[in-house]
Amino acid sequence: MDNTLISFRIDKYLKEKMKAHEDVNWSAVLRRAVIENLENKEKIDLEKRKRAIREMDRLRKMKVFDGGRDSISIIREWRNKRR
């Protein structure tokens, strides 16, 4: 595994609190926090994609886009309905 060094700033108060717990591997704690955060974001992205797919399927079932009409006429129709 190719490791990359990343640094970040913390305030003095937090550094002193961390220093009081020298038995903790802070690098491992931070690494795990980054991994968990990324996993959560990926899970949220997956849920968004699933919702979008369900919405597209719902629209297809409505057969709004059937009938051989072009997209411009459909858009005009929907805009006129909003007025």
N, C-alpha and C positions, 0 to 999 in steps of 0.2 A: 504494500500500500504506500502510495506516495503522499507524504504528509506535507501540509502547507501551514506556515505560521501565520496566525491572525492575532492581532492585538486590539485592545479596546481600553477605553478610559473608565475609571470608576472614581467616585469621590473618596476623600480621605477617611470619612466615617465608615464607609463600607469596607475599605481596605483594612482598617483596624479590626472590624468585626470578623473579617475573614482570617486575619492573622491570629486571632484568638482561638481559631480552630485549625491549627496547622496539620492536624491528623487527617483532614479532609483533602482529597485530591480534587482541587477546584477545576483543573483542566477537564477531568472526567465529568464533573458535574455540569460544566458549561457545554461540553460536547453532547452529553445526553439531552440537555435542554434544547439545543439546536436541532438535534435529530427529532425529538418529540414535536417541536414546533413545525418542522417541515412535514412530518407525517400528518399532522392535523391539517395543514394547509392543503396537502395533496388529497386528503379525505374530503375536505370541503369542495375542492375543485371537481372531484369525481361526482359528488352529490349535485353540483351545479350542472355538470354535463348530463347526468341522468334526468334531471328536471327538464332540461332543454329538449332532450330526446322525447320525453313523454309529451311535452307541449307540441312538438312537431308532429308526433303521431296523432294527437288530438285534432290538430288543424287538418291533417290529411284526411282523417275520418269525416270531417265536416264537408269535405269535397269542395272547398272554397276555390281551389285552383283547377278544378276540372272544367271541361267544356271547351278546351282549345283556345281560350282567350289569352291574350298576351298580358304580361305583368303590368304594363302601363294602364290598360283599361281596368284591371282589377284595383289598382291603387287609386285611380280616379273615382271608381265606384265607392270605395271605402271612405275617401275624403268627402265625397258628396253626402254620404250617410251621416257623417259627423256634424254637418252644418245644420 
